[in-house]
Amino acid sequence: MTDTRTGRKLALAAALIFFSTLAVLLARQFSLVPDKPVPAWRTFGPETAQVRIVEYTDFACPACRHASGKVDEMLKVFNGGLHVTFKHYPLLNIHPWSLHAAAYADCAGEQGKFKEYADLLFEGQEKWGTARTMPGEFEVYARRLKLDWPAILACSEAPATLKRLKLEIAEGEMRGVNATPTFFINGRRAVGSAQLIDQAMKFDNILRGSAKP
């Protein structure tokens, strides 16, 4: 009887793993993972824009730094036609301080300076990204922007901040993100600046189509 029960439990566990894996694969294939909202200061462009870009990025990633500049250019070129949502996906196995950077950027956002702090992180990533001890640049950037550093420290350790970051990482994993930067442009996946630019070549057609009566 014991062997039978054990066998049933093992079979049930195997079935649960199978169906869980299948659900994740289907969600990735058909973009069924819900796109959770982010704080308003992590969105750029009008909500009504026809081209909607969700970007998963890591502040310590050189390719993300390059892509950030391209996204800024696109927001200017397609003025009013793009809506960009910035999401964190720190690659913790290779970038030891990227989770800290994400938390500090969000907490700078609480004080109205997310984009400014994010730009400084990208600009100085070679200094802090590979540091062996806690980088001093995080505080330097905050004080340069005249932010309340003690408040940022408290905010970065708050359960709500850490929960938001963990859920965002989990969401990225569910959507099949395994490299940064990864973009979803009107639901279509693009990895890196080259694929982003390739998709951008089609933005004019999308925007012209939306302008038709």
Residue pairs with C-beta under 8 A, 6 or more apart in sequence:
24 174
26 32
27 33
27 174
27 175
28 174
28 175
28 176
31 175
31 184
31 187
33 171
33 174
33 175
34 171
35 54
35 85
35 171
36 167
36 168
36 171
38 85
38 86
38 87
38 168
39 106
39 109
39 114
41 109
41 112
41 114
41 115
42 85
42 86
42 87
42 106
42 109
42 114
43 83
43 84
43 85
43 86
44 75
44 82
44 83
44 84
44 86
44 115
45 75
45 80
45 81
45 82
45 83
45 84
46 80
46 83
47 83
48 83
49 80
49 81
49 82
49 83
50 81
50 206
50 207
50 209
50 210
51 78
51 81
51 82
51 83
51 185
51 186
51 203
51 206
51 207
52 82
52 83
52 85
52 185
52 186
53 71
53 82
53 83
53 84
53 85
53 183
53 184
53 185
54 84
54 85
54 87
54 183
54 184
55 67
55 71
55 84
55 85
55 86
55 87
55 181
55 182
55 183
56 87
56 88
56 89
56 172
56 175
56 177
56 180
56 181
56 182
56 183
57 64
57 67
57 68
57 86
57 87
57 88
57 89
57 180
57 181
58 64
58 88
58 89
58 90
58 91
58 95
58 98
58 180
58 181
59 90
59 98
59 101
59 102
59 105
59 118
59 121
59 122
59 125
59 129
60 90
60 91
60 95
60 97
60 98
60 101
60 125
60 128
60 129
61 91
61 95
61 98
61 125
61 180
61 181
62 125
63 180
63 181
63 192
63 193
64 122
64 180
64 181
65 122
65 123
65 125
66 193
67 181
67 192
67 193
67 196
68 118
68 119
68 122
70 193
70 196
70 197
71 84
71 196
74 82
74 200
74 203
75 82
75 84
78 203
78 207
81 203
81 207
82 203
86 118
87 168
87 171
87 172
88 102
88 106
88 165
88 168
88 169
89 168
89 169
89 172
89 177
89 180
89 182
90 98
90 99
90 101
90 102
90 165
90 169
91 98
91 180
92 98
92 99
95 129
97 128
97 129
97 131
97 134
97 135
98 129
99 165
100 134
100 138
100 156
101 121
101 128
101 138
102 165
103 155
103 156
103 161
103 162
103 165
104 117
104 121
104 138
104 142
104 152
104 156
105 114
105 117
105 118
105 121
106 114
106 155
106 156
106 161
106 164
106 165
107 151
107 152
107 155
107 156
107 161
108 114
108 116
108 117
108 118
108 142
108 145
108 147
108 152
109 117
110 155
111 147
111 148
111 151
111 152
113 145
113 147
116 145
117 141
117 142
117 145
117 147
120 141
120 144
120 145
121 128
121 141
124 137
124 141
127 135
127 137
128 135
128 137
128 138
139 149
142 148
142 149
142 152
143 149
155 161
172 182
175 184
176 189
179 191
179 192
181 191
181 192
181 193
181 196
182 189
182 190
182 191
183 189
183 190
183 191
183 195
183 196
183 199
184 190
185 196
185 199
186 206
188 199
190 196
190 198
190 199
